[in-house]
Amino acid sequence: MKIQLFIVGFLCPFWVLGQTILGKVTNHKKEPLIGASVYWQGTSVGVLTGEKGEFEISIQNMASKKLIAHYVGFLPDTIEISQQTFVRFKLQEKKSLGELLVKGRRNGVIISDINPIKTEQITQTELGKSACCDLAGCFETQTTVQPQTTNVITNSKELRILGLSGVYNQVLIDGFPMIQGLTYTYGISSIPGTLVDNIYVSKGANSVLQGFESISGQINVETKEPDKSERLLLNAYMNNFMEKHLNGNYAFKKGKWSNQIALHTVQAANKIDRDKDGFLDLPQLTRYMVFNKWKYGNEKNWGWHSRIGLRFLNEQRIGGQTSFDAQRDKGSSNVYGQFVSMNQPEFTTKTGYRFNDKHHIVLFASAFHQDQHSYFGTVKYLAQQTNFYGNIQHEWKYKSNDLKTGISYRYLQINENIAFTNAIVQRSFAGNYSRLENIPGLFAENTLRLFKDKLTWIGGLRADHHNNFGFIITPRTLIKYDIKPKTIVRANIGTGWRTVNLFSENIGLLVSSRDIIFEEQLQPERALNLGINFTQKFETANNHFSGYFSADFYHTDFQNQIFPDYDSYSTKAIIKNFTGTSISNGFQAELYVKIWSQFELKAGYNYLDVYREIGETKQNLPFNPMHKFITTFSYKPVSEKFHLDMNLHRYGEQRLPNTSQNPTEFQRPDFSKPYTIVNAQFTYTFSKFELYTGCENIFDFRQLQPIVSWQNPFSPYFDTSSVWGPTRGRELYLGVRFKINAK
């Protein structure tokens, strides 16, 4: 409680010191100009435009009332300021005797100088450097986010930040909490890469506007906008396992309305068992998805604006022994298999009204329902979830302040029915598990800019009432200081909490033969996170050499944590609240260099120290490499006819669950081996086509026979939780994209 009071004491006040002017810089085609200079005439006081050509500049200490916009290759423009609070520059290209071609190539990863929260924006340029079949595959070239397999048999994955389970970072789709509860298990794999426009990744305690759950970080996936995406995109992909992906996006615009429809399907791979353990190396996945997004107006303009999204997902995953037939063997004790079938409709809307440049009110609402029928060996798992999220937010710009206040409401109902089709293994957790949550909340967050915009201070506070756990306060504060225009320091501190959905978030509990022992009523998980980061950007005068260096450190301290205890008993998992010392320390350094706009190099290092203290013993949590290195290289010639992209990942050893109580033949080492993965992709562009081919895991590193007791999957020692590395080995793939851009 003391630390929360300490944070509240540092929440920034809502006073004002000076007025600002908002604006945007575009070319004559209304395309944003990124990095344009905007400054007061006769002064050196100015700013650079952001990713959408936007800027915000203070009117304090201005020497004149004339604002100038300048961009290389364009004629500068001047606007005289009187009563305006928003201005728009439309720059004209320079004319010369010869042809002057001015081209800009969007960076793959952008770290904004303007955003108070350090956010890595992963653009379509970066996503094009790997196959990116789904969201889980969109981080092959990134240091911050680590995809982790949670069930090797059905290939379910999570996204980890700061070495902590993916449940501690909040994954949003277009700003909505669509990945939670049942959707956590397979949700990140259900978003095709062809639908993704940008991914925004931030670490540590973030804004309180989207809720209270973000502890280790936040990943916001922005799907393509109907009025800005390609008119038509077709994509076909196939790998050497004969898994096929087909995607189609179509967008059109009429007046203030625009619409995009996307279709996506995955067709199953062949049955492959390279390590001869009798189990498929990858599941047979069949997926169908349809997505429709409407957009009306522009939220930066006065008046109404709206976005409405609909999605329907049907998915089936089959894994297990090679002879498993889902129709015949579901729940059988003769042939081991896993069968997952689910349907999920979704709805989202963001609708608002901008009264003027100062006042804006907006409604966020989303809902989804999942119906899942699954068999994990002899465990029958039937589950349904209904989820609703609503948020009404008022935004008020007043001088140097941006104040956002509002109310929110969350509704979640999960029903899980677990039964055993055969009692060949003694387990005691069969039954009905139901959870109903009603969580209304209030929040306020203010952004204050001081010292000619060199210092930005965000203070946020929210109060939520859980129907079972009462009121919980969540304070957070963030500071950004521009030491120099390209030298930035940021710091943040805040708390977070979340309730646990045990089975969907720890799917390995249902997969293995372990019995599950609940020792007490589970309480919400709570943690304090604090972090600091430093960013230094650099570029030469001719812009032939540019890049950035970034380093950060984050510390997470759990007041209560629920992590299944796999170590005390080899055939049991103990579930209880852990209120002792549980710490995550994460350090990351990254250097990115761009040379002549053709060569890109990036090197990153991650150090993770994630542990608990059990009595006097420090116990590292499993599946976290203490050391991880990543190196990426990209080459694209001036003609842009092709590009070559490569990345190398080096993983240090990881602690594994304790198997010393097992019979000798079922014991595994306490630590994994260090290993290296190398990936490469070549993309060739001709006319409206892009042909891409690549290889993941070029040197074919594999963890052989990762399943404990694979010889007898119905023994008490059967366990899939010792998977620490790739199991499918080298993967070759070939794909083609066809694009028709909007006029």
Secondary structure, 3 states (H helix, E strand, C coil): CHHHHHHHHCCCCCCCCCCEEEEEEEECCCCECCCCEEEECCCCCEEECCCCCEEEEECCCCCCCEEEEECCCECCEEEECCCCCEEEEEECECCCCCCCCCCCCCCCEEECCCCCCCCEEECHHHHCCCCCCEHHHCCCCCCCEEEEEEECCCCEEEEEECCECHHHEEEEECCECCCCCCHHHHHHHHCEHHHEEEEEEEECCCCCCCCCCCCCEEEEEEECCCCCCCCEEEEEEEECCCCEEEEEEEEEEECCEEEEEEEEEEECCCCCCCCCCCECCCCEEEEEEEEEEEEECCCCCCEEEEEEEEEEEEEEEEEEECCCCHHHHCCCCCCCEEEEEEEEEEEEEEEEEECCCCEEEEEEEEEEEEEEEEEECCEEEEEEEEEEEEEEEEEEEECCEEEEEEEEEEEEEEEEEEEECCCCCCCCCCEEEEEEEEEEEEEEEEEEEECCCCEEEEEEEEEEEECCCEEEEEEEEEEEEEEECCEEEEEEEEEEEECCCHHHHCCHHHHCCCEEEECCCCCCEEEEEEEEEEEEEEECCCCCEEEEEEEEEEEEEEEEECCCECCCCCCEEEECCECCCEEEEEEEEEEEEEECCCEEEEEEEEEEEEEEEECCEEEECCCCCCEEEEEEEEECCCCCCEEEEEEEEEECCCECCCCCCCCHHHCCCCECCCEEEEEEEEEEEECCEEEEEEEECCCCCCCCCCCECCCCCCCCCCECCCCCCCCCCCEEEEEEEEEECCC
